[in-house]
């Protein structure tokens, strides 16, 4: 999954895009396939609040909710 793919999914550019790229690489290392990653990112983008505890992408959900700070 490229940065372009992430932007096309709806990930905003900047720090959030960089975080998403990092988390996607980490998710691949954990064994998630491209379609699973894409599905989880779509769900997260639709409802960050419902995905705050996602084991791979929770920090991305928090960053989307707060406008960039994954804290």
C-alpha positions as a Markdown table, in Angstrom:
| # | Residue | x | y | z |
|---|---|---|---|---|
| 1 | Unk | 0.0 | 0.0 | 0.0 |
| 2 | Unk | 1.5 | 3.3 | -1.1 |
| 3 | Unk | 1.1 | 6.8 | 0.2 |
| 4 | Unk | -1.1 | 7.5 | -2.8 |
| 5 | Unk | -3.3 | 4.5 | -1.9 |
| 6 | Unk | -3.6 | 5.9 | 1.6 |
| 7 | Unk | -4.6 | 9.4 | 0.3 |
| 8 | Unk | -7.1 | 7.8 | -2.1 |
| 9 | Unk | -8.7 | 6.0 | 0.9 |
| 10 | Unk | -9.1 | 9.4 | 2.6 |
| 11 | Unk | -6.0 | 9.7 | 4.9 |
| 12 | Unk | -5.2 | 13.4 | 5.1 |
| 13 | Unk | -1.7 | 14.5 | 4.1 |
| 14 | Unk | 0.9 | 15.5 | 6.6 |
| 15 | Unk | 1.7 | 13.9 | 10.0 |
| 16 | Unk | -1.4 | 11.7 | 9.9 |
| 17 | Unk | -0.3 | 10.2 | 6.5 |
| 18 | Unk | 3.2 | 9.6 | 7.8 |
| 19 | Unk | 1.7 | 7.8 | 10.9 |
| 20 | Unk | -0.6 | 5.8 | 8.6 |
| 21 | Unk | 2.3 | 4.7 | 6.5 |
| 22 | Unk | 4.3 | 3.6 | 9.5 |
| 23 | Unk | 1.3 | 1.7 | 11.0 |
| 24 | Unk | 0.6 | -0.1 | 7.6 |
| 25 | Unk | 4.2 | -1.3 | 7.5 |
| 26 | Unk | 3.9 | -2.5 | 11.1 |
| 27 | Unk | 0.6 | -4.2 | 10.3 |
| 28 | Unk | 2.2 | -6.1 | 7.4 |
| 29 | Unk | 5.0 | -7.2 | 9.7 |
| 30 | Unk | 2.4 | -8.6 | 12.0 |
| 31 | Unk | 0.9 | -10.6 | 9.1 |
| 32 | Unk | -2.1 | -8.5 | 8.0 |
| 33 | Unk | -2.8 | -8.7 | 4.3 |
| 34 | Unk | -3.5 | -5.7 | 2.1 |
| 35 | Unk | -7.2 | -6.3 | 2.0 |
| 36 | Unk | -7.5 | -6.6 | 5.8 |
| 37 | Unk | -5.5 | -3.4 | 6.2 |
| 38 | Unk | -7.6 | -1.6 | 3.6 |
| 39 | Unk | -10.8 | -2.8 | 5.3 |
| 40 | Unk | -9.7 | -1.7 | 8.7 |
| 41 | Unk | -8.5 | 1.7 | 7.5 |
| 42 | Unk | -11.9 | 2.3 | 5.8 |
| 43 | Unk | -13.7 | 1.4 | 9.0 |
| 44 | Unk | -11.4 | 3.7 | 11.0 |
| 45 | Unk | -11.9 | 6.6 | 8.6 |
| 46 | Unk | -15.7 | 6.2 | 8.7 |
| 47 | Unk | -15.7 | 6.1 | 12.5 |
| 48 | Unk | -12.5 | 6.9 | 14.4 |
| 49 | Unk | -14.3 | 6.8 | 17.7 |
| 50 | Unk | -15.3 | 3.2 | 17.2 |
| 51 | Unk | -11.7 | 2.2 | 16.4 |
| 52 | Unk | -9.7 | 3.8 | 19.2 |
| 53 | Unk | -8.8 | 0.4 | 20.6 |
| 54 | Unk | -7.7 | -1.2 | 17.3 |
| 55 | Unk | -4.5 | -3.1 | 18.0 |
| 56 | Unk | -2.8 | -1.9 | 14.8 |
| 57 | Unk | -4.5 | 1.4 | 14.0 |
| 58 | Unk | -5.8 | 2.8 | 17.3 |
| 59 | Unk | -3.2 | 5.5 | 17.4 |
| 60 | Unk | -4.3 | 6.6 | 13.9 |
| 61 | Unk | -7.9 | 6.7 | 15.1 |
| 62 | Unk | -6.8 | 8.9 | 18.0 |
| 63 | Unk | -4.8 | 11.2 | 15.7 |
| 64 | Unk | -7.8 | 11.6 | 13.3 |
| 65 | Unk | -10.0 | 12.4 | 16.2 |
| 66 | Unk | -7.7 | 15.0 | 17.6 |
| 67 | Unk | -6.5 | 16.5 | 14.3 |
| 68 | Unk | -3.0 | 15.0 | 14.3 |
| 69 | Unk | -1.9 | 14.2 | 17.9 |
| 70 | Unk | -2.0 | 10.4 | 18.4 |
| 71 | Unk | -1.7 | 10.9 | 22.2 |
